[in-house]
């Protein structure tokens, strides 16, 4: 056999392997598309879960590999979230950047409230005071050399873009659309909790045989049904409280009063800017307000030289 034939045969096998890998990847992507279309929870929850999961990965990368992993992993984190939002945008009709004038005063007011309430909480207990904790950006700024300074400035610039553009989109989609609508009624929420208990290991095996468990198992999925019959802008007091509690759960205790202020105002903004018979703004106004708040917090941190509120 000639050398030419050997080379040709090798390339052919390589091409076949590449095609098989591409086919497998396409199959996995098709399966993801099907799953995302299966329930309204999926495309609205997955970007949030991915972003939060990456926080653990970034923390581990910085701690065990080096500070240089921060900008690399942060770009990957935001890019993956944006890819999910863009790919499944047709399933997310409420996600947009429509501007409403209320976004500016609400965003600036909530910046002030977040800082003031955070400082008040810090004064209550040392456990809520994060000002003495050395931030990754402080560690970067202390390093000498042009390469390290480039890492520092690229990291804080990427953080500005991420927290003012990417974070408001997936966080409002999850909290002020999915949770605000799915948790509209306390009765439906209680039923949904009981249905979730069925899937918990250990507890589910016991609960499914109780009278309450049997009744919950034959009912239609409560959270999905409640989301589908609750229009964006149809806001209840219970939904404001429940969605704000979810919002608080993703923040440190010091920021909980600020979360309450943001939760109430942004829920009311969703209601006001999506009133029946008026122009429907979707999530645009609260995304703008959230983005302005986060950008102003970034500016405040830059001004005072402390990153405790990021």
C-alpha positions as CSV (number, residue, x, y, z in Angstrom):
1,X,0.0,0.0,0.0
2,X,1.4,3.4,-0.9
3,X,2.0,6.2,1.5
4,X,-0.5,8.3,-0.4
5,X,-3.2,5.7,0.2
6,X,-2.4,5.4,3.9
7,X,-2.7,9.1,4.3
8,X,-5.9,9.2,2.4
9,X,-7.4,6.4,4.5
10,X,-6.4,8.2,7.7
11,X,-8.0,11.4,6.7
12,X,-11.2,9.7,5.7
13,X,-11.5,8.0,9.2
14,X,-10.8,11.3,10.8
15,X,-13.6,13.0,8.8
16,X,-16.0,10.2,9.8
17,X,-15.2,10.7,13.4
18,X,-15.8,14.4,13.1
19,X,-19.1,13.9,11.4
20,X,-20.1,11.5,14.2
21,X,-19.2,14.0,16.9
22,X,-21.1,16.8,15.0
23,X,-24.1,14.5,14.7
24,X,-24.0,13.7,18.4
25,X,-23.8,17.4,19.3
26,X,-26.7,18.2,17.0
27,X,-28.7,15.5,18.6
28,X,-28.0,16.8,22.1
29,X,-28.9,20.3,21.0
30,X,-32.2,19.0,19.5
31,X,-32.9,17.3,22.8
32,X,-32.3,20.6,24.7
33,X,-34.6,22.4,22.3
34,X,-37.3,19.9,22.9
35,X,-36.9,20.2,26.7
36,X,-36.9,24.0,26.6
37,X,-40.2,23.9,24.6
38,X,-41.8,21.4,27.0
39,X,-42.6,23.9,29.9
40,X,-42.5,27.7,30.3
41,X,-40.3,27.2,33.4
42,X,-37.3,25.8,31.5
43,X,-36.2,28.7,29.3
44,X,-36.9,31.2,32.1
45,X,-35.1,29.3,34.8
46,X,-32.1,27.7,33.1
47,X,-30.2,31.0,32.4
48,X,-30.5,31.9,36.1
49,X,-29.3,28.5,37.2
50,X,-26.4,28.6,34.8
51,X,-25.2,32.0,36.0
52,X,-25.5,31.0,39.6
53,X,-23.7,27.7,39.0
54,X,-20.8,29.6,37.3
55,X,-20.4,31.7,40.4
56,X,-19.1,28.6,42.2
57,X,-16.9,27.7,39.3
58,X,-15.4,31.2,39.1
59,X,-14.8,31.1,42.9
60,X,-13.0,27.8,42.6
61,X,-11.0,28.9,39.6
62,X,-9.7,32.1,41.4
63,X,-9.0,30.2,44.6
64,X,-7.2,27.1,43.2
65,X,-5.9,28.2,39.8
66,X,-5.3,31.9,39.8
67,X,-6.8,35.4,39.4
68,X,-6.4,35.3,35.7
69,X,-9.2,32.8,35.5
70,X,-11.7,35.4,36.6
71,X,-12.1,37.4,33.3
72,X,-11.9,34.1,31.2
73,X,-14.6,32.4,33.2
74,X,-16.8,35.5,33.5
75,X,-16.8,35.9,29.8
76,X,-17.8,32.3,29.4
77,X,-20.5,32.7,32.1
78,X,-22.1,35.7,30.4
79,X,-21.7,34.3,26.9
80,X,-23.5,31.1,27.8
81,X,-26.4,33.0,29.4
82,X,-26.7,35.3,26.4
83,X,-26.6,32.3,24.0
84,X,-29.5,30.7,25.9
85,X,-31.5,34.0,25.9
86,X,-30.9,34.5,22.2
87,X,-31.5,30.9,21.1
88,X,-34.8,30.7,23.0
89,X,-36.0,34.2,22.5
90,X,-39.1,33.1,20.6
91,X,-40.2,31.4,23.8
92,X,-39.7,34.6,25.9
93,X,-42.1,37.1,24.4
94,X,-41.9,39.4,27.5
95,X,-38.1,39.7,27.3
96,X,-37.2,43.0,25.6
97,X,-35.4,46.4,26.1
98,X,-38.4,48.7,25.7
99,X,-37.7,51.9,27.5
100,X,-40.0,53.7,29.9
101,X,-39.2,57.0,31.7
102,X,-39.8,55.4,35.1
103,X,-36.7,53.3,34.7
104,X,-34.4,56.3,35.4
105,X,-35.8,57.7,38.7
106,X,-36.5,54.2,40.0
107,X,-33.0,52.9,39.1
108,X,-31.3,55.9,40.8
109,X,-33.5,55.8,43.9
110,X,-32.9,52.0,44.3
111,X,-29.2,52.6,44.0
112,X,-29.4,55.0,47.0
113,X,-31.7,52.6,48.9
114,X,-29.5,49.6,48.3
115,X,-26.4,51.4,49.6
116,X,-28.1,53.1,52.5
117,X,-29.9,50.0,53.6
118,X,-26.8,47.9,53.2
119,X,-24.8,50.3,55.4
120,X,-27.6,50.2,58.0
121,X,-27.5,46.4,58.0
122,X,-23.7,46.4,58.3
123,X,-24.0,48.6,61.4
124,X,-26.4,46.2,63.1
125,X,-24.0,43.3,63.1
126,X,-20.4,42.5,62.2
127,X,-21.7,39.4,60.4
128,X,-23.3,41.7,57.8
129,X,-20.2,43.8,57.3
130,X,-18.3,42.9,54.2
131,X,-16.2,46.0,53.8
132,X,-13.1,44.3,55.4
133,X,-13.3,41.3,53.1
134,X,-10.6,41.5,50.4
135,X,-12.3,41.4,47.0
136,X,-10.7,39.7,43.9
137,X,-10.5,43.1,42.3
138,X,-8.5,44.4,45.2
139,X,-6.1,41.5,44.8
140,X,-5.7,42.3,41.1
141,X,-5.1,46.0,41.7
142,X,-2.3,45.2,44.2
143,X,-0.3,43.2,41.6
144,X,2.5,44.9,39.7
145,X,3.1,44.8,36.0
146,X,1.3,45.8,32.9
147,X,-0.2,42.4,32.3
148,X,-1.7,42.3,35.8
149,X,-3.1,45.8,35.4
150,X,-4.6,44.8,32.1
151,X,-6.3,41.8,33.9
152,X,-7.6,44.2,36.5
153,X,-9.1,46.8,34.1
154,X,-10.5,44.1,31.8
155,X,-12.1,42.3,34.8
156,X,-13.8,45.4,36.2
157,X,-15.0,46.5,32.7
158,X,-16.4,43.1,32.0
159,X,-18.2,43.2,35.4
160,X,-19.8,46.5,34.4
161,X,-21.1,45.0,31.2
162,X,-22.3,41.8,32.8
163,X,-24.1,43.3,35.8
164,X,-25.7,46.1,33.8
165,X,-26.8,44.2,30.7
166,X,-26.7,40.4,31.2
167,X,-27.8,40.1,34.9
168,X,-31.0,42.3,34.5
169,X,-32.2,40.2,31.6
170,X,-32.0,36.7,33.1
171,X,-32.8,37.9,36.7
172,X,-35.9,39.8,35.7
173,X,-37.0,37.0,33.4
174,X,-36.8,34.5,36.3
175,X,-38.0,36.7,39.2
176,X,-40.4,39.3,37.8
177,X,-41.9,37.1,35.1
178,X,-41.7,33.4,36.0
179,X,-41.9,33.6,39.8
180,X,-44.2,36.7,39.9
181,X,-46.7,34.8,37.7
182,X,-46.3,31.2,38.8
183,X,-46.6,32.3,42.5
184,X,-49.6,34.5,41.9
185,X,-52.0,32.6,44.2
186,X,-51.1,31.2,47.6
187,X,-53.4,28.2,47.1
188,X,-51.7,27.3,43.8
189,X,-48.3,27.8,45.4
190,X,-49.2,25.5,48.3
191,X,-50.4,22.9,45.8
192,X,-47.2,23.3,43.8
193,X,-45.1,22.8,46.9
194,X,-46.9,19.6,47.7
195,X,-46.3,18.4,44.1
196,X,-42.6,19.2,44.4
197,X,-42.5,17.1,47.6
198,X,-43.3,14.0,45.4
199,X,-40.0,14.3,43.7
200,X,-37.9,14.7,46.8
201,X,-35.9,11.5,47.8
202,X,-37.1,9.9,51.0
203,X,-39.8,12.5,51.7
204,X,-41.5,11.8,48.4
205,X,-41.8,8.1,49.1
206,X,-43.7,8.9,52.3
207,X,-45.7,11.9,51.1
208,X,-47.1,10.3,47.9
209,X,-49.1,7.8,50.1
210,X,-50.7,10.4,52.3
211,X,-54.1,11.9,51.5
212,X,-52.7,15.3,50.7
213,X,-50.0,13.7,48.5
214,X,-52.6,11.6,46.5
215,X,-54.8,14.7,45.9
216,X,-51.8,16.7,44.7
217,X,-50.6,14.0,42.4
218,X,-53.9,14.0,40.4
219,X,-54.0,17.8,40.1
220,X,-52.6,19.6,37.1
221,X,-49.1,21.0,37.5
222,X,-49.8,24.0,39.7
223,X,-46.8,26.3,39.0
224,X,-47.1,25.8,35.2
225,X,-50.8,26.3,35.1
226,X,-50.7,29.4,37.3
227,X,-47.9,30.9,35.1
228,X,-49.9,30.2,31.9
229,X,-53.2,31.8,33.2
230,X,-51.5,34.8,34.8
231,X,-50.7,37.6,32.4
232,X,-47.6,39.7,32.8
233,X,-48.9,42.8,34.8
234,X,-51.5,40.8,36.7
235,X,-49.8,41.2,40.1
236,X,-51.0,40.1,43.5
237,X,-49.7,41.0,47.0
238,X,-48.8,37.4,47.6
239,X,-46.9,37.3,44.3
240,X,-44.9,40.4,45.3
241,X,-44.0,38.8,48.7
242,X,-43.2,35.4,47.3
243,X,-41.1,36.6,44.3
244,X,-39.2,39.0,46.5
245,X,-38.3,36.2,48.9
246,X,-36.9,34.3,45.9
247,X,-35.0,37.4,44.9
248,X,-33.6,37.7,48.5
249,X,-32.5,34.0,48.5
250,X,-29.9,34.8,45.8
251,X,-28.3,37.6,47.8
252,X,-26.3,37.9,51.0
253,X,-28.3,38.8,54.2
254,X,-26.9,42.3,54.3
255,X,-28.6,43.1,51.0
256,X,-32.0,41.7,52.0
257,X,-33.6,45.1,52.9
258,X,-32.4,46.4,49.5
259,X,-33.8,43.3,47.8
260,X,-37.2,44.1,49.4
261,X,-37.1,47.7,48.1
262,X,-36.2,46.5,44.6
263,X,-38.7,43.6,44.7
264,X,-41.6,45.8,45.6
265,X,-40.8,48.7,43.2
266,X,-40.0,46.4,40.3
267,X,-43.1,44.3,40.7
268,X,-45.2,47.4,40.8
269,X,-43.4,48.7,37.7
270,X,-44.3,45.4,35.9
271,X,-47.9,46.0,36.8
272,X,-48.0,49.7,35.9
273,X,-46.2,49.3,32.5
274,X,-48.3,46.4,31.5
275,X,-51.8,47.7,32.4
276,X,-54.7,46.3,30.3
277,X,-55.7,48.7,27.6
278,X,-52.4,50.5,27.6
279,X,-49.1,50.0,25.8
280,X,-47.5,46.7,26.9
281,X,-43.8,47.2,27.7
282,X,-43.1,43.6,28.9
283,X,-40.0,43.4,31.1
284,X,-38.2,46.3,29.3
285,X,-38.8,49.0,32.0
286,X,-37.6,46.8,34.9
287,X,-34.6,45.5,32.9
288,X,-33.6,49.2,32.3
289,X,-34.2,50.1,35.9
290,X,-32.2,47.1,37.1
291,X,-29.4,47.8,34.7
292,X,-29.2,51.5,35.8
293,X,-29.2,50.4,39.4
294,X,-26.4,48.0,38.9
295,X,-24.3,50.4,36.7
296,X,-24.7,53.1,39.3
297,X,-23.6,50.7,42.1
298,X,-20.5,49.9,40.0
299,X,-19.8,53.6,39.6
300,X,-20.2,54.1,43.4
301,X,-17.8,51.2,44.1
302,X,-15.3,52.7,41.7
303,X,-15.6,56.1,43.3
304,X,-15.2,55.0,46.9
305,X,-12.6,52.3,46.1
306,X,-14.6,49.5,47.7
307,X,-16.3,46.6,46.0
308,X,-18.5,45.4,48.9
309,X,-21.7,46.3,47.0
310,X,-21.0,44.2,43.9
